[in-house]
Amino acid sequence: MSTGFTPAGEGVSIALDSGEVAVLTSLVSQILTLVEPGVTGEDPLERALGIGSGEVPSDPVLARLFPSAYAEDDKASEEFRRYTEATLRDGKRADARTLLDTAEPGVVKLTADQGRAWLRALNDVRLALGVRLEVTEQIHEEMAEMPEEDPRYPALAIYEWLTYLQDTLVRALW
């Protein structure tokens, strides 16, 4: 298993084996598919500007990746989402592509900008996985008591590994 990220000159580095790269690229590819461009209105100007419907996504993962901006004001949240979601989706896709383009077995050296893109992509994967696995703040206690035969154990172990990678990346960048 990887020893995590370390500072490397102006950027960061990490040593990854082929299995780790396969897990990362598989999960990030799923995020890339999930955050494909949203649906825009019929108006040509709305399409050109990427103005969407403003509806809260029905998929709980998308709702977590694109949360409402105003918890107490549905109309303001809808308006905010309408004008920002397309740009947010573009950013998430760009971050995912950066990780996919740079992840390879061996020592991976990233610039600070690439490291920040990895950080955001890892965060998106953790959020998505956390929603699907119904992760709570008690995850550490649950895993400590969970037998390895539990069908959720492998996915939760990956979630924990992603948390570790994210933590070491934050520390290496700052």
C-alpha positions in Angstrom: 0.0 0.0 0.0 1.2 3.5 -0.8 3.0 5.5 1.9 1.0 8.6 0.8 2.1 11.9 -0.6 5.3 13.7 0.2 6.5 17.2 -0.7 8.7 17.2 -3.8 10.2 20.5 -4.8 7.4 22.8 -5.8 4.9 19.9 -5.9 4.2 16.5 -4.4 5.0 12.9 -5.2 3.5 9.5 -4.4 4.6 5.9 -5.1 1.7 3.9 -6.4 1.5 0.2 -7.4 -0.5 -1.0 -10.4 -3.4 -2.1 -8.2 -3.7 1.3 -6.5 -3.6 3.0 -9.9 -6.4 0.6 -11.1 -8.6 1.4 -8.1 -8.0 5.2 -8.4 -8.6 5.4 -12.2 -11.7 3.2 -11.9 -13.3 5.3 -9.2 -12.3 8.6 -10.9 -13.6 7.4 -14.2 -17.0 6.7 -12.6 -17.0 10.3 -11.2 -16.1 11.6 -14.7 -19.2 9.8 -16.1 -21.4 10.9 -13.3 -20.6 14.6 -13.7 -21.1 14.7 -17.4 -22.5 18.0 -18.7 -25.8 18.8 -17.2 -29.0 19.5 -19.1 -29.5 23.0 -20.3 -32.7 24.8 -21.4 -34.0 25.0 -25.0 -33.0 28.6 -25.4 -29.9 28.9 -27.5 -28.4 31.5 -25.2 -29.0 29.3 -22.2 -27.3 26.4 -24.0 -24.3 28.6 -25.0 -23.9 29.8 -21.4 -24.5 26.5 -19.8 -27.5 27.7 -17.9 -29.3 24.7 -16.5 -32.7 23.9 -15.0 -31.7 24.6 -11.4 -33.4 21.4 -10.2 -31.8 19.5 -7.3 -30.4 16.2 -8.7 -32.4 13.2 -7.9 -29.3 11.0 -7.5 -28.1 11.4 -3.9 -24.4 11.4 -5.0 -25.0 14.2 -7.4 -26.9 16.1 -4.8 -23.9 15.7 -2.5 -21.4 16.7 -5.2 -23.6 19.7 -6.1 -25.3 20.7 -2.8 -27.9 23.5 -2.5 -26.3 26.8 -1.8 -29.0 28.0 0.5 -30.4 25.4 2.8 -33.3 27.6 3.9 -34.2 29.2 0.5 -35.2 26.7 -2.2 -35.8 29.5 -4.8 -32.4 31.1 -4.2 -30.7 27.7 -4.3 -32.4 26.9 -7.6 -31.3 30.2 -9.1 -27.8 29.7 -7.9 -27.6 26.2 -9.2 -29.0 27.3 -12.6 -26.1 29.6 -13.2 -23.2 27.7 -11.5 -23.7 24.0 -11.9 -22.3 23.8 -15.4 -19.1 25.5 -14.4 -18.8 23.3 -11.3 -19.3 20.2 -13.5 -16.6 21.5 -15.9 -14.2 21.9 -12.9 -14.9 18.4 -11.6 -14.3 16.9 -15.0 -11.0 18.8 -15.4 -9.8 17.6 -12.0 -10.8 14.0 -12.8 -9.0 14.1 -16.2 -5.8 15.5 -14.5 -5.8 12.5 -12.1 -6.5 10.1 -15.0 -3.8 11.6 -17.1 -1.1 11.6 -14.4 -1.8 8.4 -12.4 0.6 5.6 -13.3 2.5 2.8 -11.4 5.7 4.0 -9.9 6.6 7.4 -8.5 4.2 10.0 -9.6 5.5 13.6 -9.4 2.8 16.3 -9.5 3.0 20.1 -9.7 1.2 22.0 -7.0 -1.6 22.7 -9.4 -1.9 19.0 -10.4 -1.8 18.1 -6.7 -4.7 20.4 -5.9 -6.6 18.9 -8.9 -5.9 15.4 -7.4 -7.1 16.7 -4.0 -10.4 17.8 -5.4 -10.9 14.6 -7.5 -10.1 12.5 -4.4 -12.6 14.5 -2.4 -15.3 13.9 -5.1 -14.6 10.2 -5.0 -14.8 10.1 -1.2 -18.1 12.1 -1.2 -19.6 9.7 -3.8 -18.4 6.6 -2.0 -19.5 8.0 1.3 -23.0 8.5 0.1 -23.3 5.1 -1.5 -21.9 3.4 1.6 -23.9 5.6 4.0 -20.7 6.6 5.9 -21.2 8.3 9.2 -18.9 9.9 11.7 -18.8 6.5 13.4 -17.0 4.9 10.5 -13.8 4.2 12.4 -15.6 2.5 15.2 -17.7 0.5 12.8 -14.7 -0.7 10.8 -12.8 -1.6 14.0 -15.6 -4.0 15.0 -16.5 -5.2 11.5 -15.3 -8.6 10.4 -13.3 -8.7 7.1 -15.9 -11.1 5.8 -18.6 -8.3 5.9 -19.5 -7.5 2.3 -19.1 -3.7 3.0 -15.6 -4.2 4.4 -13.6 -3.9 1.0 -15.4 -0.8 -0.1 -15.0 0.8 3.4 -11.3 -0.1 3.4 -11.0 1.7 0.0 -12.8 4.7 1.5 -10.3 4.7 4.4 -7.4 4.5 2.0 -8.8 7.5 0.0 -9.1 9.4 3.3 -5.5 8.6 4.1 -4.3 9.7 0.6 -6.3 12.9 0.9 -4.8 13.6 4.3 -1.3 13.1 3.2 -1.9 15.2 0.1 -3.2 18.1 2.1 -0.1 17.9 4.4 2.3 17.6 1.5 0.8 20.6 -0.3 0.7 22.9 2.7 
